[in-house]
Amino acid sequence: MDYKKLTIRGISYSQTQSGAYALLLEHEESNVKLPVVIGNFEAQAISLGLEKDIHPPRPLTHDLFSKFITSAHFEITSVIIYQIIDGVFFSNINFKNKDSQEELIMDARTSDAVAMAVRFEAPIYTTQQVLSEAGILLELDDVSKQDTPYEEVIEGNLSSLTIEDLHKLLEDAVKDEDFDAALEIQEEIKRRKKKID
């Protein structure tokens, strides 16, 4: 299968869900962003994995599992975000034994899979289908300078906006980390493009 490589663009506090964080992944070739809502513990685990110089006094769960993987002569070769159902991402962690070359695939929550990937500097991939269903594309060159209020999204009245206003609103929603609104706006843009095609 033709997998699409993702890079971590950042973690920020979620504007839409209390106590949650947004992990923002990006497909570099297309600039499509993939927002994944994660919990506080998982956000901390990913952040600590990215910051190689910070070591907690006692090992976290992901650090403990990393040590076990290494002790068993395995390594993580990749993480695949292969599906999204009802807003929930499904992922696999791919392992390989350094001695026997045995390969192992384990199902994992996406947040845990990413937390493990950063500890092993393993690549993160997804499918074109996941990018199409959940990705957000910012076409910043076409964005109008005119301000457009969020009330249009809240009231579900996106059909009254021009395509330029929709792009501007999408940019603002991503900047404000309101990914629920961003996905709704992206869907409206896709519907308009289908009508044109």
C-alpha positions in Angstrom: 0.0 0.0 0.0 1.2 3.5 -0.7 1.6 5.1 2.7 1.9 8.8 3.3 4.6 9.9 5.7 3.6 12.3 8.5 5.6 14.6 10.7 4.7 16.0 14.1 3.9 19.7 13.8 3.0 20.3 17.4 0.8 19.7 20.5 -1.5 22.3 21.8 -4.4 22.6 24.3 -7.7 21.7 22.6 -10.2 24.6 22.3 -13.1 22.2 21.9 -12.6 19.5 24.5 -11.8 20.4 28.1 -8.7 18.6 29.5 -7.7 17.4 26.0 -4.9 18.3 23.6 -4.6 18.4 19.9 -1.7 16.5 18.2 -1.1 18.0 14.8 0.5 15.7 12.2 1.3 16.9 8.7 1.8 15.2 5.3 4.7 17.3 4.0 4.2 16.7 0.3 0.5 17.9 0.3 0.6 20.1 3.5 -2.5 18.3 4.6 -2.8 18.5 8.4 -4.2 15.6 10.5 -5.5 16.8 13.9 -5.7 14.0 16.6 -7.4 14.7 19.9 -5.3 13.1 22.8 -5.4 13.1 26.5 -3.2 15.0 29.0 -1.0 12.0 29.9 -0.5 11.1 26.2 0.4 14.7 25.4 3.0 14.7 28.2 4.4 11.3 27.0 4.8 12.6 23.4 6.3 15.9 24.5 8.8 14.1 26.8 9.7 11.7 23.9 10.4 14.7 21.6 12.6 16.4 24.3 15.5 14.0 24.4 17.3 16.0 27.1 14.5 15.8 29.7 14.4 12.6 31.8 11.8 12.2 34.5 13.1 10.9 37.8 11.0 7.7 37.5 10.2 6.0 34.1 6.8 6.7 32.6 4.8 3.8 31.1 6.1 4.5 27.6 9.7 4.7 28.8 9.3 1.4 30.6 7.8 -0.3 27.5 10.6 1.2 25.4 13.2 -0.3 27.7 11.4 -3.7 27.5 11.4 -3.5 23.6 15.1 -2.8 23.5 15.9 -5.5 26.1 14.0 -8.0 24.0 16.2 -7.0 21.0 13.3 -5.5 19.1 13.0 -2.0 17.6 10.0 -0.1 16.3 10.3 0.3 12.5 7.1 2.4 11.9 3.7 3.4 13.0 0.7 3.2 10.7 -2.5 5.2 11.2 -4.6 3.0 9.0 -8.2 3.9 9.7 -10.7 6.4 11.2 -14.1 5.4 12.3 -16.5 7.9 14.0 -13.7 10.3 14.6 -11.5 7.6 16.3 -8.1 6.9 14.7 -6.8 3.3 14.6 -3.1 2.5 14.5 -0.5 -0.3 14.4 3.0 -0.3 15.7 5.4 -2.4 13.6 8.3 -4.1 15.4 11.3 -6.0 14.1 13.7 -8.3 16.1 17.3 -7.2 15.5 18.6 -10.8 15.8 16.0 -13.0 14.0 14.5 -10.2 11.8 11.1 -11.5 13.0 8.4 -8.9 12.4 5.5 -8.1 14.8 2.5 -5.9 14.4 0.5 -4.6 17.4 -2.7 -2.7 17.5 -2.4 0.6 19.6 -4.2 3.8 20.3 -2.8 6.5 18.0 -1.5 8.6 20.9 0.4 5.7 22.4 1.8 4.7 19.0 3.1 8.2 18.4 4.6 8.3 21.9 6.5 5.1 21.1 7.5 6.3 17.6 9.2 9.4 18.9 11.2 7.3 21.4 12.6 5.1 18.6 12.7 7.9 16.0 10.4 5.7 13.9 8.5 7.1 10.9 4.7 7.7 11.2 2.6 6.9 8.1 -1.1 7.0 7.2 -3.2 6.1 4.2 -4.6 8.4 1.5 -8.1 7.5 2.7 -7.4 8.7 6.2 -6.0 11.9 4.9 -9.0 12.4 2.6 -11.5 11.8 5.5 -9.9 13.6 8.3 -7.2 15.9 6.8 -7.4 19.7 6.7 -5.8 21.5 3.8 -4.9 25.1 4.1 -4.7 26.9 0.7 -3.3 30.1 2.2 -2.7 31.8 -1.2 -6.4 32.0 -1.9 -7.4 33.3 1.5 -9.4 36.5 1.6 -8.3 39.3 3.9 -11.8 40.0 5.0 -12.8 38.8 8.5 -15.5 36.2 8.7 -17.3 35.5 12.0 -17.4 32.0 13.6 -21.2 32.3 14.0 -21.5 31.0 10.5 -20.0 27.7 11.5 -21.9 27.5 14.8 -25.2 28.2 13.0 -24.3 25.8 10.2 -24.8 28.5 7.6 -21.6 28.0 5.6 -23.5 27.9 2.3 -23.9 31.6 2.4 -20.2 32.2 2.4 -17.9 32.6 -0.7 -15.1 30.1 -1.3 -12.6 32.8 -0.3 -14.4 33.4 3.0 -14.4 29.7 3.7 -10.6 29.5 3.2 -10.1 32.4 5.5 -12.4 30.9 8.1 -10.5 27.6 7.8 -7.2 29.3 8.4 -8.6 31.0 11.5 -10.1 27.8 12.8 -6.8 26.0 12.5 -4.9 28.9 14.1 -7.4 28.8 17.0 -7.1 25.0 17.2 -10.9 24.6 16.7 -10.5 21.4 14.7 -14.2 20.5 14.9 -15.1 23.8 13.1 -12.1 23.3 10.7 -13.3 19.9 9.6 -16.8 21.2 9.0 -15.5 24.1 6.9 -13.2 21.7 5.0 -16.2 19.5 4.2 -18.1 22.5 2.8 -15.1 23.4 0.6 -14.9 19.8 -0.7 -18.6 19.8 -1.5 -18.2 23.0 -3.5 -15.2 21.6 -5.4 -17.2 18.5 -6.3 -20.0 20.7 -7.7 -17.4 22.5 -9.9 -15.8 19.3 -11.1 
